[in-house]
Amino acid sequence: MSDHVSIRAVVEADLSALAGLLGQLRYDVPQDELQRRLEKVLTSPGHMAFVSEERGHIHGLVHVYGRPAFEKPPEAIIQAIVVDTRARRAGIGKRLMAAAETWAADQGYASVALHASTDRAGAHAFYTTLGYYRAATSVLFRRTLGS
């Protein structure tokens, strides 16, 4: 990673780069739907998204938000993190996670959590090197409304 890499807040102009990054994780979201989601994240209180940028090229994304809860202490949740496959192992993911953790601490959260698919062993190893540990196992249930 060069000295020209910066971490900054996501802006609407990043839409196309975000689509490409999310596609690398097999999240192929139509452009108009991604635009709607981006607007929602950018305008929702308690949410923050950062990108890693080098000379106008976006290399990575992290989305973090605060989650108040009854059954556990309030904490920040990493909703999404992705680094371009061509830029992995260059410290970008570590810098994005640090930005999310700093944001969380600044918001008063004492912990950060995230979910990782069971088939992403490389991601699990990465999170472990950053000091994260497996805290639970669960199964995600979903019901689609209005269809």
N, C-alpha and C positions, 0 to 999 in steps of 0.2 A: 504494500500500500504506500502510495507516495505522500509527500507532505501536502499535496493539494487536495486531499480528501477532507470534506467538511460534513458535519452532521447539522441538519437544519430541519425546520418544521415543513411538513408537506403543504403544498399549495395546489390549487386546482390545475395549474399548468402541468403538474406531474402525472396527470391521468394516464397518458399513453405509456409512460415508463412503468407505472404501477401495474397496468394490465399485463405488460410483458413479464414482470417479476412474479405476479400471482400465477400466470400461466405456467411458469417453471415448476410450480407446486401442483399443477393440474387443476387449478381454480380458474377455469375459463369463463369469465364473466363478460356478457355483452357490454359494449362500450356505454350504452345509455344507462344500463343498470349499475355499472361501476361508477358512473358520474353521479347517480342518485345516492349511492352508498358513500362516496367520497364527501359529498355535500353534507350528508347526515353526520359523518364522523367529525368533519371540520366544524360543524355548528353545535355539536352536543357538548354541554358542560361536562367536565370530568373525563374527557377523552383527549388524547394527544397522539400525533403520528409524526415520525421523523423519517427522513431519508438520508442516505449517504450519497454524496455527490462529489464527483471529481471532474473538473473542467467541463461542466455541463452534462455529464453522464451520470445517471442514477444507478448506483450499484446495489442498494439495499433499502429495505423498509421495515419499520417496526411500528405497531399500533398498540398503545397501552391505555387502559382506562381504570378508574377507581371503582371498586365494587364494595359497597356497604353490604353487610349481611347480619342476620340474627345468630346463626349457628356457629360462626367463626369471626375472628377479628376482621374489621375492614382491611382490605388489601388491594394492591394494584394487580391487574391482570394483563399479561402480554397476550393480546388477541391474535396478533399475527407478527411473524418475523420471517423475512426472506432475504437472502443475499444472492445476487446473480451468480450462476454456476461458474462463470468465467472469473469471478472475483473472490471466490471462497478461499479460505485459509490465509487471508491477508489482513485479518484483524478487524474487518468491517463489522461482522456480527457482534464481536466483543464491544466495539464502540457504540453500536446501536443499542445493545442491551444496557450499557452504562448510561446512555442518554435516557432510556426508559426508567432505569433505577433512580437516576437523579431527579427526574420529573416526579416519580412516586414519592421519594423522600421529601421533596419540596411541597408536595400536597399533603404531607403528614402521615403517609402510609409507612408501616413498619416492616412490611413484607411485600414481595412480588411473587406471583404464581403464574404458571402457564400450563396449557395442555399440549401434549405432543403425541402424534399418531404412533401407535405401537410399531409400525413398520419403518420408522425413521431412526434407526440405531445411531447413525452419525449425529443427528440432532441431539439425541439423548446424551451422547458422549460430550458434545459441546456444552450443553447445559451443566453437566456434572463438573466440567473443568472450571466453570464460572462459580461453582459453589452451590448450585441448585441440587436438590435431592428429591427422590420419589416420595411424595407425601400421601398419595392415595391411588387407588385404582377405581375406575368407574366405567359405566356404559352410558353413552349418550342416547337419549330417547328424543324423538322429535315428532310433532304432529303439525301438519300443514293446515293452516286456517283458511277458510273461505273458498276452498275449491271443491 
